[in-house]
Amino acid sequence: MGLFSFFKKSDKVGQENTIDSKDLLGNVTSDSKNDDRDVVTKLSFHPEWDVPQEQKYIFNFLANELEPLKPNQLSLSSISIEEDARLGKWLVRAFFRSSLAEAIELGEIELFIMDKNDELVASKKFDFKALGTIPAESARPWVFEFEKSTLKTDEIPEDGWKIAFNLVSLRGHQLELDATWEDQLPAEQKEELAKIVKTLPELSETEVNFTGLQAKFANDGSLNVSIFIRNGHNKAINLEQLPLEIIDATGKQIAKGSFKMEPILTVQPNSTKPWTFIFPPQLVNPKGADLSRWTARVTQ
């Protein structure tokens, strides 16, 4: 079951992070599809917990502070954070709530701790199977342990913090098309790009990667290069200036230049955006170039 730490009389319900269940579970079949009623979640304990009467009183008090949900929602209600001084980890108390009409059991989900300014202060993947089966329309108290290695700071955040689902990781890595690409590309090409993105190696959480897509010489001697800009971060990246070199199959540099992005090129979190760069003839060395295989590198 993992650690169970009793909630305290001084605890209060804080910020809430609520998502539509389909963001986590995919398409959920429910008779309440068009139901806009308020769902008051009922307190539910893990079946292995033997909760003293006094603690039940505290739990009931906290549960009564929770705002109703709409049908088919999942929610994390922040309560409090206590530091384990010996191990340096945070014990984060919260309610996990479901307004689904049926019981659910979940798998691995990444959670964030955000401070009052929505800055990330901790992140960790949790196996929600440990919470057990969550009954329909219920609220289950839990203590999420964030080890020291998962923390971005040593300071417990001030009031206004929240525990939240990482929706970026839930949706998986995605193809992102600029509006100009979206408007100009036929549906078949968009589908083909999306398929290619799915075959690329997985990125680390802090990795930005540049992967070659297509390169060809134009009649005027310029080199047109299309590149996948891949962002593994959980935040968007903005590119203002991009110095690039192109290395051909023989290891020879065939083009080098710096591109000022106007407007700034933004790549959304956990996304891959294709972009085309045109090296003018004066920046290209085409003699003996072998484009059967090539690499795009960001230069210093």
Secondary structure, DSSP 4 states (H G I P E B T S, - for coil): --------TT-----EEEEETHHHHSS---TTTT----B-PEE---TT----HHHHHHHHHHHHHSPPB-TTEEEEEEEEEEEETTTTEEEEEEEEEE--SS-B---EEEEEEE-TTS-EEEEEEEEGGGG--B-TTEEEEEEEEE-GGGBS-SSPP-TT-EEEE-HHHHH-SEE---HHHHHHS-HHHHHHHHHHHHHSPPPPTT-EEEEEEEEEE-TTS-EEEEEEEEE-SSS-EEEEEEEEEEE-TTS-EEEEEEEEEEEEEEE-TTEEEEEEEEE-GGGB--TT--TTS-EEEE--
